[in-house]
Amino acid sequence: MKILIVGYFSETSKSNIARHFPEDWDIVIAPPGKEMLHHIEDCQVIIPEHIKVDRGLLSMAKNLELVQTGAGFDNVDIDACTHLGIWVANAAGVNAQAVAEHVMALILSYYKNIPFLDSFMKNRMDENQLDYTGSELKGKTIGIIGLGAIGKKVAEFCRIFDMNVLACTRTTVAPSDGYVKMTDFDNLVSTSDIVSVHIPLNQQTKQLINKAVFKKMKNTTLFINTSRGGIVNESDLIDALKNGDILGACLDVFESEPLPIESELRNFSNVILTPHTAGMPDGRKFHKKRYDFFVNNIRRVENGEEPESKLNQLL
């Protein structure tokens, strides 16, 4: 069984990932480009990051049986895979705990000014000159866009902090305990103190968060995105930050990844950035639960079974 993992990984990450698979499997970890194209011809499974699994790529993958993604699958042409008899599966919910914890870490870091205070102390500045503002979470309203596994976990955590929780979703039923108040999108973005995005990227959600949406937010709203960068019009976000339309932002995902060095987002003091690591609590580019899921799903396909969390149905 040959597994092709495509993405940008450090040598340490490659080692962590490779040793998590059975020894008799051929594991190839390659960046997008010529090396990847060489291995796509005879692999049975591809785990793609930073590439589009489209008809062009699939035409070269003569032995492909499974396209296995993480939570997101916006980079895969599912219809083309189905036509070619290739399974597509994601790992929905596997990283819910990790991402929700990351969201809370960002919220707490922002309102408790942790990055600023850490820098202040390490630069040995005069504590008598300390000037900053902070805020408690109790009583704040968080608006959660999307109430899947991650959104629900964020809501659970916010309850512990005595926060008010609003949510909007197309399909998910609200939790039965009544703690989460369901509302429409416009009311959520206009009344929440914190807006956190937890929806997949598709044609309906691409650049859903744009200039018009930022204008609806209060100028005291903190915007958080740990979902997909393409859901947000990044230029409009930068303008909103410049114009003071929102309080600030905490971002783990970006329209272009890795985030370009010249990105203006790196220059804002009211923005906290992390490098798409919310779902990787065990180390850069590695999450044990995620790779456990991958191994088990690949074994299922190897044994002629349907994969778990399948995104298509083969005849």
N, C-alpha and C positions, 0 to 999 in steps of 0.2 A: 504494500500500500504506500503510494507516494503522495505526500502532503506538501502543497506549495503554500507558504505563508508569505504574503506580499505586504511590504510596508517598510518604514524606516525604523530600524532597531539598533540599539547599541550592542556591543559584543556581549556584555553581561546579560542583557535582555534575551539575546539569541540563545545563550547557554541555558538560562532559566526555562525558556520555552521548550527547547529541544529535548531536555532531559525529562520533561513531563509526559512525553509520548512514549509508547512502547518501543523498545530497542530495535525490534525487527521492522519498524516502519522507516521509510526513507523521508526524512524531514528536511525540506529545503526552505530556507528563509532568505528572501531576496528583495531588494528594493525594486520599484517600478523601473522598467527598462529592458535592456537586451538580455540580461541574465534571467529575468522573469520569463521573457518570451521563449527562451531556450527550454525552460522546464515546463511551460504550460502544455507542451505537446503530449507529454506522457503522464501527467499527474492525474490521480483519481479524485482528489479533493483540493479545493482552493479556499483559503481563508484570506479575503482581500481587504487591505486598507489602502487608502490613497489612490485607488484605481477604479475605473469603471469596468464592471463585468458586463460588457455589451456584446452585440452580435459579432463584431469584429474579433474580439478576444475569444469568444466561444467557438468561432470557426476554426481556431487553432487547437482547441482543447479536445482532441479526438477521444480521450479516455475518461473525460470528466464525468463523475457520478454525483458529486455534491458540491454546492457552493455554501459554505458555512460562514455566517457573519456573526458579529456581536449583537448588540441590541438593535442597531440601525441597519437598514438594508436598502437605503436610497441609492446606493451605487450599483445595484444589481438589476439587470433587465430580466425580471421574473418570467415574463411571457416568452422571451426567447429561450430561457432555460427549459421551460415546460415543453416547448415545441421540440427541443432537442432531447427530451427525456432525462433532464438533469434536475435532481432535487435541489431546492433552495430552503435553507433553514436559518433562523436566527437564534439568539440565546436570550430571548425575552425574559426579564425578571431576574436573571442571574446576578446582575450587578445592582439591583435595586437598593440593597442595604448600603453598599459602598457609595453610590451616587447621592443617596439621601443624606448620609453622614457628611459628605463633601459639601452639600448645599448648606447644611447647618454650620459647618466649619466656616464657610464663607460669610454667612450672615453674622455669626458671632465675631469673626475677625473684623468685619466692617464696623459694626455698631460698637464694638469694644476697642476699636482703633489699634488692634494688635500689631499690624505691620509698622505703623507710625511709632508706637511705644517701644517696640523692639529696636527699631533704628535709633530712637532717642537714647535708649539705655546703652546700646553698643557704641554709640558715638561719644559717650561720656559727657553728655550735655548737662548743664546745671538744672537739677530738678526743681529749683525754685522758679525757674523760667518756663516750666512746663505749661503749655496752653493748648488744650484740646477739648473737644466736645464728644460725648458718648451718649448712649441711650440703652434703656432696658427693652427687652423684647415683649414683656407682658403688656397685653392690651393692643399690640400692633396687629394689623390685618395683613395676612399674606394671601395673595391671589395665585392659585396654582392652575396653570393652563395645561390641561391634560391630567387625567386621574387614573393612570395605569398603575403598575406595580411601584414605580418610583414616586409618582405623585402621591399615592396613598401613604407611602412610608414617610415622605416629607410631612404630610398632614399629621401623622401620628406623633412625630417628633415635635412639631409646633404646638400640639396640644399640651405636651409636657411643659412647655414654656408659657402656658396660659395665653397663647395667641389666638386671634380670631382667624378662621380659615374659610376663604371663598374658593370655589373651583368652578371651572367650566370645561365641558367635555362633550363630544358628539355621541359617544356610545356608552361610557361607563356609568353604572348606577352608583349613586352616592353611598357611602358607608351607612350601615343601618343605625349606628348610634346617634345620628343627628348632629354630630360635632361639625361636620363639613357642610357649609351652606352652598348649595348649587346656585349659580347665577349665570347671566349671559356675559359674553366676552367684553362688551363695551362697559358694562357696569363694573366688571372685575378690574379692568385696567385703569378706570377712572377713580376708583375708591380705595384701592389697595395701597398700603405703605410699602409692601414688597411684592414684586411680580416675578414669579419663577416659572420657567418654561420646561415642560416635560411632555413633548409631543414628537412624533417622528417627522422627518423631512420628506415631503412629497409635493406634488403639484399644487395641492390645496394649501399647504402650509409654507411654501417657499416665500421668503420675505414677508411673512405674515406680520411681523413686528417691524413697522416702518415709521416714517415721519408722522403720519396721521395718528398712529397709535401712541407714539411718544408724546405728541401734543395733548392727548387725552389724559395722560398720567399726571399726577400731582408733581410739583417741583420738589417734593420731599420723598419721592418714590425711589426705592432701590431696585434696580433691574438685575435679574440673575438668569444666566443661560448655561445649563450643563447638558443640553440636549444635542442640537446640531447647529452649527454656525449659520448655515444657509437659511434658517428660519428668520433670521434677523437681517435687515438691510444695514450693514455695518457702517456705511457712510452716514445714514440717517442717525444711527446711534451716536456716532462721533459728533455730529452736529447738535444732537440733544444734550450731550455732555458739555459741549462748548457754550451752548446757549443757556445752560442752567434749567432746561426743561425737566430734568430728573436729578435726583440727589447724587446718584452714582451707579456703578455697575460692578458685578462680579461675574467673570466670564471664564469658562473652561473650554469653550469651543469657538471656532472662528470660521469665517467664510473661506479663508485660505489657510491651510495647515501644512507645516508648522507656520505659526503667525510670523509674517515678514518682519525682519529686524526694523525696517523703517516705519512700521505701523504706528499711527498716532495714538493708538490705544495704550502704548507703552509709556506715554508721557503724562497721563492723567494721574494726579494724586488721589482722586476719588474713584479710582478703578483698581480692583484686585484681579490679577490674571493668574491662571494656572494652565499648564500645557496639555489639555485633554487627558487628564489623569484621574478624573472623578471616579471612573469605574475600574481603576487599577490600584487597589489598596495595598497589594503585596509587593509593589515595586514598579518601576517604570516599564510600561508595556506588558505587565504581567498581573494576572489575577487567577489564583488557583481555582476558584469556583468556575470561572469562565473556561479554563482549559480542561478541567474535569468534564464539563459539559461537552466540549468539543470532542474529546476522546470517546466518550460514551456514544455520541451521535454518529461519529465515524464508524464505530464498531457496529452500530445498528445497520447502517447502509452496507457495510462490508458483509453482513450476514443476511442481506436481502430484505431487511425490514425498513419500514418508513422511519425517517428521522423525527425526533421530537421537535416541537415548535416549528413544524414545516410551514412554508409560505406558499407552496403550490401542491397540486395533486397530479400525479402521473397516472396515465391509463395503464 
